[in-house]
Amino acid sequence: MQTNRYSLSTPTLLRSALGWVPTSALFLALMVGCGGDGPSGDLQGSTNTGGSAGAQTGDQSSSVGTTDGGPAGGTGAQTTGAPASGGTGSVTGASSSTVTGGTGGTGLTCPLPSTFQWTSTGPLAEPTNSGATSLKDFSVTHYDGNYVVYGTTADGNWNGFVSTFSSFDQWAAAEQHYIPGLVAPTIFYFTPKDTWVLAYQWGFKYATSKTPDDPNSWSRTQSLLDGDPTGGRGTGPIDQTVICDDSNCYLFFNDDAGGVYRGSMPVSEFPGAFSNATRIMDQPTSVIFEGVQVYSIKGSSSYLMIIENNGTRFFRAWTADSLDGDWTPLDGASSEQQPFAGRNNVTWPDGQWTNDISHGDLVRENPSEKMEIDPCSLQMLYQGRDPSQNPSYIDLPYRPGLLTLVR
């Protein structure tokens, strides 16, 4: 999720009151800053009733992004990957009725491949809320036999949505419940306290629920991050993700200026506000930009980090032996020519519809805080867009697509 980092010397954020009100009554207050601390608020969803928000002051616990962003990535040469000998990548997915988390890093599995090749679906869904131009910034989990996808939608401002369906090919017909003020969410089941956690920006926040498919079930929001560890760099804190091991929970995020940040707290203290986040990686934005995600790798003690670059979007990968350790570029997945996921290693059986492989989430059959992935059956939900359409950043027509790894 990119903000207007090119036109403002300090980020300007529209901070919304997330009260339990109809979307037609949602109002926004204009503030300058990057998600400072404020009172707690609420998340509230509605069905297919989106549209732009009006203007009024209100509770400042949650906020939405600026209404335009940096320049669109260039189109470049459309080089496709190797033929998809492993199949065309069915969009149907196995469902799970369990909601408890696993232990992470256990069981037999496949190693990560030496290089990655993917097949992609076409666009899976179109925005249905009033005035909405995009669906993006996805976080996907399993609950009660269905996939539950939270994401961002743009309707003149940044807001959110949630959809529930049993397989990805049903997404187009699924309801999109509109959630004002929810931007770039992260959803997972926190096993130690038997609760679901939904984290989001601006000014990182979280809410909890026992029924994550119900957008009206979320608790009042609380702060996920104390202060601004970026010191005002770039956009400030952006695109949070949370992952835990047996002892600690970790918050990772970007700053849209080449940084990756990490904070930690004991599992017993989570959920709560991280207070010790520091920058652990720093590269040009052509290497590290935004959309950081971190996963445990099933059957190993290793972890995988993926981050997208600025420009024509693709993901590079890093690995580490521990969540508090050093991250090393993954051979065969750390360049534009050989990315983790990008147009140079993706084929589209039904025709290429995007040059960007942007902000997304690896599909996890286990919804727990361990963020466990299985390299035997990797799929990635991502955002792509028609490269011939280049409006302002907030109006870029992002749509969901699903990658399936070819092994």
Beta strands, then each sheet from edge to edge (+ up, - down):
strand 1: 12-16
strand 2: 27-32
strand 3: 46-47
strand 4: 54-55
strand 5: 62-64
strand 6: 118-120
strand 7: 134-143
strand 8: 146-154
strand 9: 158-165
strand 10: 177-179
strand 11: 183-190
strand 12: 195-201
strand 13: 205-209
strand 14: 222-223
strand 15: 238-244
strand 16: 248-254
strand 17: 259-266
strand 18: 278-282
strand 19: 290-297
strand 20: 303-308
strand 21: 315-320
strand 22: 328-329
strand 23: 346-347
strand 24: 358-362
strand 25: 372-373
strand 26: 379-384
strand 27: 399-405
sheet 1: 4+ 2+ 1- 5+
sheet 2: 3+ 10- 9+ 8- 7+
sheet 3: 23+ 6+ 27- 26+ 24-
sheet 4: 11+ 12- 13+ 14-
sheet 5: 15+ 16- 17+ 18-
sheet 6: 22+ 21- 20+ 19- 25-
end
